Amino acid sequence: MNTKKITLFCLFAYGISWLVALLMYLLEVPYGSITSTIMIALLYMPAPAFATLIVQKVIYKESLTPYGLVLKGISIKWLLLTPAIMLGVSLLSVGVVVLGGKLFPQFGELIFSNHFILSKISKMVPGEVNPEDVNLPSSPEVLFVIILLSSVVAGCSANLPFALGEELGWRGLLAEETRALGFWKSNLLIGIIWGFWHAPIILMGHNYPSYPYLGILMMIAFTLSLSFILAYVRYKSRTVFAPAVFHGMLNASVGIYILFIAKGHELWSSIAGVAGISAGFLLTLIIAWTDRRFIREYALAAKQENENPA
């Protein structure tokens, strides 16, 4: 494990992103504005990729191949399975909302109703929304499926470059350089680093606008719940593009929780709330139970690759 490389990566990843956040604060750029969206999408979120390029290519003058930026030799099977795994997280999250809503009112409830969906849209769009101007499928269940499937398309296309901007750092450099720690320790560390990296934009209103300080802890819990799954698809597929697809789908699936959850609470019934966190940890336990060999040989594989480089 190259601790110097890890330290340099964290300094650059945090430094670039947090400098962008500071610039937004000093310029009084409101979160949610077009300017903030552009700055976050083009400068803040790709910072882990920028950091990886600076450390690996500029400072160490080495290839990015060990970090999974490859298309040759990948597992097509696992690349194709990745969207299904992310769909599993989404459906498990919705299941947590349904079950949680029966015990805790904060979870709200899942409602399939075009009238309810239109009322949600009218609150999201400035001005009055004429229901006749909104073309919804006759069945809200069909819309639910459309959003799920569109998240797959978005994760493989429009969202992919932006997600890769993060994943080249988290599941690229950081995962590979900490892999010798073993599956649990490595991804616990990555989950914490990844989650806390979001702190400045969480304080601005990202994901938890009503709970900025508690939101930082929630974000760390959320990234921890996904860190193990993303590492799994990264090494099963043998490419960093798989976790990037997963990440891109994740970002595109938010509409499900906005449109279909009644009295949805950002800390409880969102993909980044208790619902999504519970789903992530549940799927992690399923992976750990069904593929114990992968967990056991996680660190050993890194040692063997270092002793026998391609």
Helices and strands as residue ranges (DSSP letters): H 3-26, H 34-39, I 40-44, H 47-53, I 54-59, G 65-67, H 76-101, G 105-107, E 109-110, H 114-124, G 131-133, H 140-156, H 160-167, I 168-174, H 175-178, G 179-181, H 183-197, H 199-204, H 212-237, H 241-252, H 254-260, E 261-262, H 274-290, H 292-296, H 298-307
